[in-house]
Amino acid sequence: KPLACLAAANDEDNVKEGGQVDAIMKEKGNCYDKCHFETYTKMVHGWVNKGDLDDDSVKIDAYRALDFSKTFFADVLGEPGTPIESASAAN
């Protein structure tokens, strides 16, 4: 299944664009075109779930990450109300 990595500036390089996780997904090949790697260069780890939303830059990037995630999950899993492929059927 496709993977999205929304990294902060201080996250390990292995989860960023061109990192180890990116390379593994590219090697698998079957869903790499749907994977997404993005680094939020002005954010620190945890900015989405525990960031200071009084800081406009954190608020903007947190909502941008959440909006992206909503679209990503809808694309990968289907729109709400759409039956999700069972794990056994996917293998």
Phi, psi and chi 1 to 4 in degrees:
 res  aa     phi    psi   chi1   chi2   chi3   chi4
   1 LYS       -  151.1  -63.4  -71.7 -177.2 -171.9
   2 PRO   -62.9  157.6  -19.2   29.4      -      -
   3 LEU  -131.5  140.8  175.8   71.5      -      -
   4 ALA  -119.2  127.9      -      -      -      -
   5 CYS  -119.0  110.5  -73.5      -      -      -
   6 LEU  -106.3   93.5  -54.8  178.9      -      -
   7 ALA   -92.0  153.2      -      -      -      -
   8 ALA   -94.9  165.6      -      -      -      -
   9 ALA   -56.7  -36.6      -      -      -      -
  10 ASN   -93.4    8.7   65.5  -28.0      -      -
  11 ASP   -74.1  160.1  -77.3  -28.7      -      -
  12 GLU   -62.4  146.4  -62.5  -68.4  -29.1      -
  13 ASP   -62.6  -24.8  -71.7  -18.8      -      -
  14 ASN   -65.6  -17.6   65.6  -25.8      -      -
  15 VAL  -103.5    5.0  -62.7      -      -      -
  16 LYS   -97.5  171.9  -65.1  178.2 -178.8  176.3
  17 GLU   -51.4  131.0  -55.4   92.2  -30.4      -
  18 GLY    79.5    0.3      -      -      -      -
  19 GLY   -81.9 -173.3      -      -      -      -
  20 GLN   -60.9  -43.1 -174.9  178.6   16.9      -
  21 VAL   -65.0  -42.4  175.3      -      -      -
  22 ASP   -58.3  -46.6 -172.0  -15.5      -      -
  23 ALA   -63.0  -40.9      -      -      -      -
  24 ILE   -63.9  -45.0  -69.8  168.0      -      -
  25 MET   -66.3  -38.2  -65.6  -54.0  -70.0      -
  26 LYS   -64.6  -39.5 -174.2 -179.9  -77.5 -174.2
  27 GLU   -63.4  -39.6 -176.5 -179.9  -61.6      -
  28 LYS   -64.0  -37.2  -70.8 -176.0  178.1  -86.7
  29 GLY    73.8  -35.0      -      -      -      -
  30 ASN   -66.5  -20.5   61.2  -17.7      -      -
  31 CYS  -137.6   13.1   63.7      -      -      -
  32 TYR   -59.0  -34.6 -175.3   73.2      -      -
  33 ASP   -63.7  -18.1   60.3  -36.5      -      -
  34 LYS   -99.6   -5.7  -66.2 -179.3 -178.2  177.7
  35 CYS   -75.5  157.0  -69.0      -      -      -
  36 HIS  -141.8  126.0 -178.6   83.3      -      -
  37 PHE  -124.1  126.0  -66.2   85.2      -      -
  38 GLU  -146.6  136.3 -176.7  175.2   -1.2      -
  39 THR  -111.7  126.9  -59.4      -      -      -
  40 TYR   -90.8   95.4  -71.2   75.1      -      -
  41 THR   -68.3  -15.9   58.4      -      -      -
  42 LYS  -103.8    3.3  -64.1  179.5 -179.4  177.2
  43 MET  -105.7  158.1  -61.9  -64.1  111.6      -
  44 VAL  -113.6  156.7  -65.0      -      -      -
  45 HIS   -49.4  130.6 -175.2   84.1      -      -
  46 GLY    95.6    5.6      -      -      -      -
  47 TRP   -61.9  -28.1   90.5   96.3      -      -
  48 VAL   -76.4  -49.2  174.7      -      -      -
  49 ASN   -91.7  -18.4   62.8  -32.8      -      -
  50 LYS  -140.6   17.6   60.9 -179.2 -178.5  177.3
  51 GLY   -72.4  161.0      -      -      -      -
  52 ASP   -81.1   99.9  178.2    5.1      -      -
  53 LEU   -73.2   -3.9  -63.5 -178.5      -      -
  54 ASP   -77.5  -16.5  -70.5  -28.6      -      -
  55 ASP   -88.3  115.2  179.0  -32.5      -      -
  56 ASP   -56.9  -38.9  -74.9  -18.4      -      -
  57 SER   -67.1  -37.1   63.8      -      -      -
  58 VAL   -67.3  -45.5  173.1      -      -      -
  59 LYS   -59.7  -46.5 -174.9  175.4 -175.3  174.5
  60 ILE   -61.4  -48.6  -71.2  166.6      -      -
  61 ASP   -70.1  -34.4  -81.4   -5.4      -      -
  62 ALA   -64.5  -46.7      -      -      -      -
  63 TYR   -68.0  -34.3  -80.5  100.5      -      -
  64 ARG   -63.5  -43.1 -156.2  172.5  112.8 -131.9
  65 ALA   -65.5  -41.2      -      -      -      -
  66 LEU   -66.7  -41.6  -70.1  168.7      -      -
  67 ASP   -62.0  -44.3  -75.0  -18.0      -      -
  68 PHE   -60.5  -45.8  169.2   79.4      -      -
  69 SER   -60.9  -40.9  -62.6      -      -      -
  70 LYS   -59.8  -46.2  179.2 -179.2  173.7 -174.8
  71 THR   -66.3  -43.3  -58.8      -      -      -
  72 PHE   -59.6  -49.5  179.5   80.4      -      -
  73 PHE   -64.7  -37.7  -77.0  115.1      -      -
  74 ALA   -63.1  -40.9      -      -      -      -
  75 ASP   -67.3  -40.5  -70.9  -13.6      -      -
  76 VAL   -79.7  -43.0  171.8      -      -      -
  77 LEU   -99.9  -16.5  -60.8  175.2      -      -
  78 GLY   102.9  158.5      -      -      -      -
  79 GLU   -64.6  154.9  -67.4  -64.7  -33.3      -
  80 PRO   -53.5  137.0  -23.8   32.5      -      -
  81 GLY    90.1  -10.0      -      -      -      -
  82 THR   -87.5  129.6  -56.1      -      -      -
  83 PRO   -57.9  136.2  -18.5   27.5      -      -
  84 ILE   -92.3  134.9  -62.6  173.3      -      -
  85 GLU   -55.2  132.7 -153.0  178.1  -39.6      -
  86 SER   -71.7  155.6   72.3      -      -      -
  87 ALA   -59.3  -37.9      -      -      -      -
  88 SER   -69.3  -34.4   60.1      -      -      -
  89 ALA   -73.5  -26.8      -      -      -      -
  90 ALA   -76.9  -20.3      -      -      -      -
  91 ASN   -88.9      -  -67.2  -33.9      -      -
